[in-house]
Amino acid sequence: MDYSDLFTKNLPAQVESPPGQAEDTKYVFSVTYTDRDTMPVQGFVDALADIMPREGVELAKYPPPQGHVGLREYIASALHDNRGMDVPVDNIFLSSGAGGAVGTVLDALIDEGDTVLVEQFCYSGTLGMLLGKRANVIHLPTDEDGMDTSALEQTIKDLESKGVKPKLIYTISVYQNPMGVTLSADRRKHMVEISQRFGIPILENESYADFRIDGDPLPQAMYGLDDEDGVMHVSAYTKLLGCGLRLGFGVVPEPVKDVVGRLRFGTSPSHLTSMAIYEYLRQHGDEYIDAVARSLGAKRDAMLAALGERFPPSCEWSNPHGGMMLWGKLPEGADTWNTLEKAVQAGVKYNPGAVYRANRSPNNYMRLTYSYHDTNEIAEGIGILADVFEREGLFDNA
Ligand SMILES: Cc1ncc(COP(=O)(O)O)c(C=O)c1O
């Protein structure tokens, strides 16, 4: 069969990725895998053994369109207690990871050429979706308090003066991927006020909200600060309980609910997975979240210690209060994009800074994740990476 004339004209655009990124390596510092040292494998088995006699026969039917009701009730209660959100269960939909929920919202809103405002560096998965849709992605300055909302306001005004109205503000507002920063309470208020004044909705991605290691408590989610249906919220249990479980969720205000329902027809995540997660979290959620935070704290510190020992002082690293990643700045001129292949040959993978930029142009930034490996492997892998960078001259450019 010749498919060349058969494919839809709406296939996503190809997005460039660095050489070596698709290879398997022994040390994976490039993906926010679940912490395998705390992953509750036996806990799932037990949770399923508990829930199957009660609910197993439900699997004979198709699940409710928005997903398992018990799990959505659990999510509503967790969002209320932890994120200051009052959400009717019917405004929550379960999805195939946070990525599935983001994809649904983007499908509902974004056409080719639409302008979307994102942080200075933006999670490559969502960026890939936006570039795939041929959106016009504008990065905004971002510092330790998150996206600079004064710059956001000014950019919107500048665009409006040219007749362009952005479609969406997209922010990873908690332990931002990749920079690790959290949008401050003041900036959250400002962002919501901007959204309301200019009529531009916000999509807040709080995928890392369950991963606070230390530092101040998180500021309230913007969904709870807004009273004009302008904020949509996504998060997930993938990173907490297992990326392979593919369970995330979206929360949308009334005017968006029906469109999301139409777009999602037939795409609910596995009901069996939802049942296991519901039962596990109901029984063990709080204590498990604490255990993951302790483990991630030790891993973060092990990676920072290894970087301090093996990388020169001309390299700067974030010291995040939560999440699963470090953000690094190498000396000026260090090309992290083209060096990845060499690191992969040595058995270590990281993410070059350019995968978080719409224009892909190489830069001297990089992201390292610390969630998956144990502290010894972290030290080994960082040592190998330092040797590669030294050999390739990345430390010489200071
Ligand atoms: C901010 C953010 N959103 C979404 C995703 C996709 O995650 P999921 O596996 O929940 O689809 C990730 C994964 O790294 C992420 O960091």
The ligand as an SDF file (V2000), in Angstrom:
LIG
                    3D

 16 16  0  0  0  0  0  0  0  0999 V2000
    5.2110   19.4850   33.2690 C   0  0  0  0  0  0  0  0  0  0  0  0
    4.9070   18.1370   32.6860 C   0  0  0  0  0  0  0  0  0  0  0  0
    3.7140   17.9370   32.1170 N   0  0  0  0  0  0  0  0  0  0  0  0
    3.3890   16.7530   31.5850 C   0  0  0  0  0  0  0  0  0  0  0  0
    4.2870   15.7100   31.5780 C   0  0  0  0  0  0  0  0  0  0  0  0
    3.8610   14.4170   30.9760 C   0  0  0  0  0  0  0  0  0  0  0  0
    3.6300   13.5370   32.0150 O   0  0  0  0  0  0  0  0  0  0  0  0
    2.5870   12.3580   32.0030 P   0  0  0  0  0  0  0  0  0  0  0  0
    3.4280   11.1210   32.0460 O   0  0  0  0  0  0  0  0  0  0  0  0
    1.7940   12.5570   33.2540 O   0  0  0  0  0  0  0  0  0  0  0  0
    1.7610   12.4470   30.7700 O   0  0  0  0  0  0  0  0  0  0  0  0
    5.5420   15.8710   32.1590 C   0  0  0  0  0  0  0  0  0  0  0  0
    6.5410   14.8010   32.1280 C   0  0  0  0  0  0  0  0  0  0  0  0
    7.7080   14.9940   32.3120 O   0  0  0  0  0  0  0  0  0  0  0  0
    5.8520   17.1310   32.7330 C   0  0  0  0  0  0  0  0  0  0  0  0
    7.0270   17.3550   33.3170 O   0  0  0  0  0  0  0  0  0  0  0  0
  1  2  1  0
  2  3  1  0
  2 15  2  0
  3  4  2  0
  4  5  1  0
  5  6  1  0
  5 12  2  0
  6  7  1  0
  7  8  1  0
  8  9  2  0
  8 10  1  0
  8 11  1  0
 12 13  1  0
 12 15  1  0
 13 14  2  0
 15 16  1  0
M  END
$$$$
